[in-house]
């Protein structure tokens, strides 16, 4: 356990005082001097050694005090103890604390004072010859140099420590960013899978209820219910498969980077189109160019873009027909274009008739089938309420509805997928009506900084 700096300095001052006292008593055992001179000598020893307790707090002042104590001690005391040790430690501390110029000045003053003092002595009374003076100079220079080296080493260790702390903070920040990006990726996957599936199940069950209301015959009702339940079972089974594949990535603790679940990709585009057709959409596909194998992230992104576009058409578009185009371009990109059909020519006027009942009746109320009014039904109301497929009113929607609204998280999610792979995505109303989503993805992903695939 490291002692606090002040405690360590006080302990060092006590040890130096003990050493100087014992050495002085042993070396001056036979020395005789008057009591006042002895008292003055011991007082100077106490001052010089005691000042070391403040050596790191005021290094220059402590060095000056110890030097003055030595200047007064040696000419006046007959004991001739090693008080110079206190000055040596103070000089070293001055250099080690970064006061290099002050340390050099104190060493130079000490050497000049000793040299001038010896030069004024008579030839037979000198205590330090030229060799001893040169050794003293080397001793002082060594103290300053060692202190300077210790200062450099301390600064280097501090810098290394700060770099280590900065690297640790950066690593933690990256880990948090990676965790956030992974959460967003999983949330986007769940949004696409669940949003698409729940929308299809909602449409299929709503259509079945509408047909059951029109066909009271038990046998016909049984056939309708069987078809609807079969479609719902198939859709939910596919959803469970994709959810297992998506959540299974979370179990891979050693996985280097997120990869596409093997159960999703353009190879399953036919199944996706079949489910959309079962929900009542008229989906046409068109493929041009020569297909090439896609990396898993690009394959998954292309599949999800088509899936989200069909989901938005199922939920909100005024058209019941969709064209999915897949163009393999020679420039190393694949172009996706999902365009829904054109709805009523005057969407804002649709649904203004009154009445209630089956599709085509005039009435007021709210419902889910495409009708002139807002009657109760299965698929898409044309009134002012919130519809499913083909609502032309002012309800909320993401893509293709004719009323007021703003894009939701679906378009943003598709755009994020495209940007993360170095591609582009645009979405907006078509010139002849309807809504178009168009994306270009590179066949080799180009990850962008600050995004996740």
PLY file of the C-alpha trace (Angstrom):
ply
format ascii 1.0
element vertex 453
property float x
property float y
property float z
element edge 452
property int vertex1
property int vertex2
end_header
0.00 0.00 0.00
1.41 3.36 -1.05
1.58 6.06 1.59
0.11 9.51 0.92
2.74 11.97 -0.39
2.77 14.13 2.73
3.10 11.13 5.03
5.91 9.73 2.91
7.75 13.09 2.94
7.38 13.40 6.71
8.70 9.86 7.17
11.66 10.60 4.88
12.46 13.78 6.82
12.44 11.80 10.06
14.76 9.13 8.63
17.21 11.74 7.32
17.14 13.51 10.69
17.87 10.21 12.43
20.73 9.44 10.05
22.32 12.89 10.38
21.95 12.81 14.16
23.54 9.37 14.59
26.32 10.17 12.14
27.02 13.51 13.83
27.16 11.94 17.30
29.52 9.19 16.14
31.84 11.41 14.08
31.92 14.25 16.66
32.29 12.07 19.75
35.64 13.64 20.62
34.86 17.12 19.30
34.60 19.91 21.85
32.60 23.08 21.32
30.70 25.55 23.42
27.08 24.97 24.28
25.77 27.90 22.19
27.60 26.65 19.10
26.41 23.10 19.69
22.82 24.33 20.16
23.07 26.38 16.95
24.42 23.35 15.07
21.65 21.06 16.25
19.04 23.72 15.47
20.37 24.01 11.91
20.29 20.21 11.58
16.67 20.18 12.78
15.69 22.98 10.36
17.51 21.47 7.37
16.13 17.97 7.87
12.66 19.09 8.96
12.23 21.17 5.82
12.25 17.95 3.78
8.72 17.24 5.00
7.58 19.97 2.60
9.91 19.09 -0.27
7.18 18.28 -2.82
4.90 21.09 -1.74
7.48 23.85 -2.09
10.54 22.23 -3.70
12.51 25.39 -4.49
11.92 26.97 -1.08
12.94 23.76 0.70
16.13 23.54 -1.41
17.01 27.14 -0.54
16.36 26.53 3.18
18.52 23.39 3.26
21.29 25.16 1.34
21.26 28.10 3.78
21.28 25.68 6.70
24.38 23.99 5.27
26.06 27.37 4.64
25.50 28.34 8.28
26.20 24.88 9.75
29.59 23.89 8.39
31.58 27.05 9.26
30.14 27.30 12.78
29.81 23.69 13.99
32.66 21.52 15.14
30.54 18.38 14.70
30.75 18.46 10.88
27.74 16.13 10.38
26.34 15.00 7.02
23.70 17.75 6.74
24.58 17.97 3.05
22.34 14.90 2.56
19.28 17.07 3.21
20.36 19.56 0.54
21.08 16.72 -1.90
17.55 15.36 -1.49
16.05 18.83 -1.79
18.06 19.51 -4.98
16.96 16.19 -6.48
13.33 16.90 -5.60
13.51 20.34 -7.24
14.59 18.77 -10.53
12.15 15.86 -10.20
9.23 18.24 -9.66
9.93 20.01 -12.95
11.85 23.03 -11.60
14.88 22.24 -13.72
16.16 25.83 -14.11
15.94 26.43 -10.35
17.80 23.16 -9.68
20.59 24.11 -12.10
20.85 27.58 -10.53
21.05 26.15 -6.98
23.71 23.63 -8.03
25.75 26.39 -9.71
25.42 28.67 -6.66
26.53 25.84 -4.37
29.57 25.02 -6.49
30.60 28.69 -6.79
30.11 29.29 -3.05
32.25 26.29 -2.13
34.90 27.24 -4.69
35.10 30.89 -3.58
35.12 29.89 0.07
38.05 27.56 -0.44
39.88 30.08 -2.61
39.83 32.62 0.25
41.44 30.16 2.65
45.15 30.17 3.27
47.05 27.43 1.40
47.51 25.35 4.54
43.93 25.68 5.74
41.95 24.44 2.73
39.62 21.51 3.36
38.66 20.80 -0.30
41.25 20.51 -3.04
40.69 20.71 -6.79
39.86 17.02 -7.10
37.26 17.16 -4.38
35.74 20.27 -5.96
35.48 18.46 -9.32
33.84 15.50 -7.58
31.38 17.88 -5.90
30.52 19.35 -9.31
29.89 15.90 -10.72
27.79 15.01 -7.68
25.58 18.08 -8.09
25.22 17.52 -11.84
24.27 13.90 -11.22
21.59 14.88 -8.73
20.04 17.34 -11.17
20.27 14.84 -14.05
18.69 12.03 -12.03
15.90 14.34 -10.94
15.32 15.38 -14.53
15.23 11.75 -15.64
12.74 10.91 -12.89
10.57 13.81 -14.02
10.63 12.54 -17.60
9.82 9.01 -16.47
6.92 10.21 -14.31
5.52 12.25 -17.19
5.85 9.26 -19.51
4.09 6.93 -17.07
1.33 9.49 -16.60
0.88 9.77 -20.35
0.78 5.98 -20.70
-1.82 5.81 -17.94
-3.93 8.50 -19.59
-3.69 6.72 -22.93
-4.75 3.48 -21.30
-7.71 5.21 -19.66
-8.62 6.89 -22.95
-8.36 3.56 -24.78
-10.56 1.93 -22.13
-13.13 4.69 -22.41
-13.05 4.43 -26.20
-13.45 0.67 -25.99
-16.43 1.08 -23.67
-17.93 3.70 -25.99
-17.46 1.39 -28.97
-19.00 -1.48 -27.03
-22.00 0.68 -26.16
-22.27 1.84 -29.78
-22.04 -1.74 -31.03
-24.70 -2.83 -28.55
-26.94 0.04 -29.64
-26.45 -0.76 -33.31
-27.17 -4.44 -32.64
-30.34 -3.56 -30.76
-31.43 -1.34 -33.65
-30.65 -4.12 -36.13
-32.69 -6.65 -34.17
-35.52 -4.16 -33.70
-35.53 -3.52 -37.44
-35.64 -7.25 -38.15
-38.51 -7.78 -35.73
-40.35 -4.79 -37.13
-40.11 -6.17 -40.65
-41.04 -9.74 -39.74
-43.85 -8.98 -37.32
-45.23 -6.01 -39.23
-45.46 -7.95 -42.45
-46.94 -11.06 -40.87
-49.44 -9.35 -38.61
-50.64 -7.20 -41.49
-51.22 -10.25 -43.68
-52.98 -12.13 -40.89
-55.16 -9.11 -40.21
-56.12 -8.79 -43.86
-56.74 -12.53 -44.30
-58.87 -12.83 -41.19
-60.78 -9.64 -42.05
-61.48 -10.88 -45.55
-62.69 -14.22 -44.16
-65.05 -12.50 -41.74
-66.41 -10.37 -44.55
-67.05 -13.42 -46.75
-68.64 -15.32 -43.86
-71.01 -12.40 -43.30
-72.10 -12.63 -46.95
-72.40 -16.46 -47.04
-74.66 -17.79 -44.29
-74.62 -21.29 -45.89
-72.75 -23.54 -43.40
-70.84 -25.51 -46.05
-69.68 -22.38 -47.85
-68.83 -20.80 -44.52
-66.76 -23.85 -43.56
-64.80 -23.69 -46.82
-64.17 -19.97 -46.34
-63.06 -20.44 -42.75
-60.80 -23.35 -43.73
-59.12 -21.30 -46.45
-58.63 -18.34 -44.12
-57.25 -20.45 -41.29
-54.92 -22.28 -43.66
-53.56 -18.96 -44.95
-53.16 -17.65 -41.39
-51.37 -20.85 -40.34
-48.99 -20.66 -43.30
-48.25 -17.00 -42.67
-47.69 -17.48 -38.94
-45.48 -20.51 -39.60
-43.28 -18.45 -41.89
-43.17 -15.70 -39.26
-42.07 -18.14 -36.58
-39.36 -19.48 -38.87
-38.00 -15.99 -39.51
-38.22 -15.06 -35.83
-36.25 -18.14 -34.83
-33.62 -17.34 -37.43
-33.41 -13.70 -36.31
-33.30 -14.38 -32.57
-30.93 -17.29 -33.07
-28.19 -14.77 -33.85
-28.35 -13.63 -30.23
-27.15 -17.05 -29.09
-23.90 -16.77 -31.09
-21.59 -15.24 -28.48
-18.49 -15.64 -30.68
-20.09 -14.25 -33.83
-17.78 -11.63 -35.33
-20.45 -9.57 -37.04
-24.20 -9.72 -37.66
-25.06 -11.95 -40.59
-28.24 -12.57 -42.49
-30.43 -15.30 -41.11
-30.24 -18.21 -43.56
-34.06 -18.35 -43.72
-34.43 -14.96 -45.46
-33.20 -13.80 -48.83
-34.20 -13.27 -52.43
-34.37 -17.05 -52.83
-37.63 -16.85 -50.82
-39.06 -14.00 -52.88
-41.56 -16.39 -54.44
-42.94 -17.38 -51.04
-43.18 -13.72 -50.07
-45.13 -12.92 -53.23
-47.40 -15.92 -52.67
-48.29 -14.73 -49.18
-49.06 -11.25 -50.50
-51.30 -12.74 -53.19
-53.08 -14.79 -50.57
-53.81 -11.54 -48.76
-55.62 -10.22 -51.84
-52.87 -8.28 -53.60
-52.29 -8.66 -57.32
-48.50 -9.01 -57.30
-46.50 -9.18 -60.54
-42.77 -9.85 -60.65
-40.23 -8.97 -63.30
-36.58 -10.00 -63.35
-34.00 -8.74 -65.86
-30.28 -9.32 -66.16
-28.12 -12.14 -64.96
-28.53 -12.95 -61.24
-25.35 -13.22 -59.19
-24.87 -14.61 -55.67
-25.28 -11.88 -53.07
-23.49 -11.62 -49.73
-25.82 -12.45 -46.82
-26.23 -8.80 -45.64
-27.17 -7.61 -49.15
-29.43 -10.60 -49.75
-31.25 -9.99 -46.47
-31.56 -6.23 -47.10
-33.05 -6.78 -50.55
-35.56 -9.27 -49.16
-36.53 -6.96 -46.29
-37.01 -3.97 -48.61
-39.42 -5.95 -50.78
-41.14 -7.35 -47.69
-41.59 -3.93 -46.05
-42.84 -2.42 -49.31
-45.45 -5.15 -49.71
-46.41 -4.71 -46.06
-46.98 -0.99 -46.58
-49.06 -1.71 -49.68
-51.10 -4.22 -47.70
-51.70 -1.72 -44.95
-52.07 1.60 -46.65
-51.98 1.72 -50.43
-55.02 2.69 -52.46
-54.05 0.22 -55.20
-54.59 -3.51 -55.08
-51.88 -4.36 -57.65
-48.13 -4.32 -57.11
-45.23 -4.76 -59.50
-41.94 -5.99 -58.07
-39.01 -5.47 -60.45
-35.58 -6.98 -59.89
-32.89 -5.72 -62.29
-29.38 -7.13 -62.17
-27.27 -4.27 -63.57
-23.84 -4.76 -65.18
-22.33 -2.08 -62.93
-22.32 -4.49 -59.99
-25.62 -3.37 -58.48
-29.05 -4.86 -58.11
-32.02 -2.53 -58.58
-35.28 -3.13 -56.76
-38.46 -1.33 -57.75
-41.76 -1.89 -55.99
-44.66 0.09 -57.45
-48.25 -0.21 -56.30
-51.22 0.36 -58.56
-53.34 3.48 -58.88
-56.26 3.92 -56.49
-59.36 6.07 -56.93
-58.88 9.09 -59.10
-60.16 11.37 -56.36
-59.16 9.81 -53.06
-60.30 12.71 -50.95
-63.78 12.39 -52.36
-64.00 8.65 -51.92
-66.11 7.45 -49.10
-68.40 10.46 -49.02
-71.52 8.43 -49.76
-73.68 7.27 -46.92
-75.06 3.90 -46.04
-73.83 0.68 -44.50
-73.48 -2.90 -45.50
-71.46 -4.92 -47.97
-68.98 -3.60 -50.53
-70.52 -1.26 -53.03
-73.38 -0.20 -50.82
-74.04 3.38 -49.97
-73.92 4.05 -46.31
-72.19 5.66 -43.44
-70.13 4.08 -40.76
-66.68 2.54 -40.77
-65.34 -0.68 -42.08
-62.47 -2.45 -43.76
-63.57 -3.36 -47.28
-63.13 -1.25 -50.34
-66.55 0.42 -50.62
-68.05 3.65 -51.72
-68.97 4.37 -48.16
-67.35 3.43 -44.93
-69.42 0.32 -44.33
-68.18 -2.57 -42.31
-66.24 -5.12 -44.29
-62.89 -6.74 -44.68
-60.33 -4.94 -46.72
-59.60 -1.22 -46.91
-62.20 1.44 -46.21
-62.53 4.45 -48.43
-63.99 6.62 -45.74
-62.32 9.06 -43.45
-61.44 6.58 -40.73
-58.36 4.39 -40.45
-58.37 1.69 -43.15
-56.20 -1.24 -43.93
-55.61 -1.77 -47.62
-56.49 1.09 -49.90
-57.72 3.59 -47.35
-58.05 6.88 -49.11
-59.05 8.98 -46.17
-57.00 11.07 -43.80
-55.93 8.27 -41.48
-52.32 7.59 -40.65
-50.25 5.61 -43.10
-46.67 5.14 -44.27
-46.70 4.64 -48.01
-49.13 5.31 -50.79
-52.23 6.50 -49.05
-53.84 9.48 -50.52
-54.65 11.28 -47.33
-52.46 13.38 -45.12
-49.76 11.63 -43.19
-46.05 11.19 -42.92
-43.68 8.32 -43.49
-43.18 6.00 -40.58
-40.28 3.90 -39.41
-40.66 1.50 -42.35
-39.21 3.85 -44.96
-36.48 4.99 -42.58
-35.59 1.38 -41.82
-35.33 0.51 -45.52
-33.20 3.60 -46.17
-30.90 2.71 -43.26
-30.45 -0.79 -44.63
-29.50 0.55 -48.05
-27.11 3.20 -46.69
-25.41 0.71 -44.38
-24.41 -1.35 -47.42
-23.37 1.60 -49.58
-26.61 1.69 -51.57
-29.44 4.17 -52.05
-33.20 4.13 -51.59
-35.88 6.54 -52.72
-39.59 6.45 -51.99
-42.37 8.71 -53.16
-45.51 9.13 -55.22
-45.34 7.95 -58.82
-46.10 10.31 -61.71
-49.19 8.40 -62.78
-50.42 7.75 -59.26
-49.59 5.19 -56.63
-46.33 4.92 -54.77
-42.86 3.71 -55.78
-39.97 2.42 -53.69
-36.71 2.08 -55.59
-33.43 0.84 -54.17
-29.98 0.15 -55.59
-27.72 -2.18 -53.65
-24.14 -3.14 -54.50
-23.52 -6.80 -55.00
-20.56 -6.33 -52.65
-21.50 -4.37 -49.50
-19.59 -1.17 -48.72
-20.14 -0.50 -44.99
-20.51 3.15 -44.11
-18.94 4.61 -40.96
-21.36 5.02 -38.12
-24.00 2.70 -39.54
-24.85 -0.91 -39.09
-25.96 -3.41 -41.68
0 1
1 2
2 3
3 4
4 5
5 6
6 7
7 8
8 9
9 10
10 11
11 12
12 13
13 14
14 15
15 16
16 17
17 18
18 19
19 20
20 21
21 22
22 23
23 24
24 25
25 26
26 27
27 28
28 29
29 30
30 31
31 32
32 33
33 34
34 35
35 36
36 37
37 38
38 39
39 40
40 41
41 42
42 43
43 44
44 45
45 46
46 47
47 48
48 49
49 50
50 51
51 52
52 53
53 54
54 55
55 56
56 57
57 58
58 59
59 60
60 61
61 62
62 63
63 64
64 65
65 66
66 67
67 68
68 69
69 70
70 71
71 72
72 73
73 74
74 75
75 76
76 77
77 78
78 79
79 80
80 81
81 82
82 83
83 84
84 85
85 86
86 87
87 88
88 89
89 90
90 91
91 92
92 93
93 94
94 95
95 96
96 97
97 98
98 99
99 100
100 101
101 102
102 103
103 104
104 105
105 106
106 107
107 108
108 109
109 110
110 111
111 112
112 113
113 114
114 115
115 116
116 117
117 118
118 119
119 120
120 121
121 122
122 123
123 124
124 125
125 126
126 127
127 128
128 129
129 130
130 131
131 132
132 133
133 134
134 135
135 136
136 137
137 138
138 139
139 140
140 141
141 142
142 143
143 144
144 145
145 146
146 147
147 148
148 149
149 150
150 151
151 152
152 153
153 154
154 155
155 156
156 157
157 158
158 159
159 160
160 161
161 162
162 163
163 164
164 165
165 166
166 167
167 168
168 169
169 170
170 171
171 172
172 173
173 174
174 175
175 176
176 177
177 178
178 179
179 180
180 181
181 182
182 183
183 184
184 185
185 186
186 187
187 188
188 189
189 190
190 191
191 192
192 193
193 194
194 195
195 196
196 197
197 198
198 199
199 200
200 201
201 202
202 203
203 204
204 205
205 206
206 207
207 208
208 209
209 210
210 211
211 212
212 213
213 214
214 215
215 216
216 217
217 218
218 219
219 220
220 221
221 222
222 223
223 224
224 225
225 226
226 227
227 228
228 229
229 230
230 231
231 232
232 233
233 234
234 235
235 236
236 237
237 238
238 239
239 240
240 241
241 242
242 243
243 244
244 245
245 246
246 247
247 248
248 249
249 250
250 251
251 252
252 253
253 254
254 255
255 256
256 257
257 258
258 259
259 260
260 261
261 262
262 263
263 264
264 265
265 266
266 267
267 268
268 269
269 270
270 271
271 272
272 273
273 274
274 275
275 276
276 277
277 278
278 279
279 280
280 281
281 282
282 283
283 284
284 285
285 286
286 287
287 288
288 289
289 290
290 291
291 292
292 293
293 294
294 295
295 296
296 297
297 298
298 299
299 300
300 301
301 302
302 303
303 304
304 305
305 306
306 307
307 308
308 309
309 310
310 311
311 312
312 313
313 314
314 315
315 316
316 317
317 318
318 319
319 320
320 321
321 322
322 323
323 324
324 325
325 326
326 327
327 328
328 329
329 330
330 331
331 332
332 333
333 334
334 335
335 336
336 337
337 338
338 339
339 340
340 341
341 342
342 343
343 344
344 345
345 346
346 347
347 348
348 349
349 350
350 351
351 352
352 353
353 354
354 355
355 356
356 357
357 358
358 359
359 360
360 361
361 362
362 363
363 364
364 365
365 366
366 367
367 368
368 369
369 370
370 371
371 372
372 373
373 374
374 375
375 376
376 377
377 378
378 379
379 380
380 381
381 382
382 383
383 384
384 385
385 386
386 387
387 388
388 389
389 390
390 391
391 392
392 393
393 394
394 395
395 396
396 397
397 398
398 399
399 400
400 401
401 402
402 403
403 404
404 405
405 406
406 407
407 408
408 409
409 410
410 411
411 412
412 413
413 414
414 415
415 416
416 417
417 418
418 419
419 420
420 421
421 422
422 423
423 424
424 425
425 426
426 427
427 428
428 429
429 430
430 431
431 432
432 433
433 434
434 435
435 436
436 437
437 438
438 439
439 440
440 441
441 442
442 443
443 444
444 445
445 446
446 447
447 448
448 449
449 450
450 451
451 452
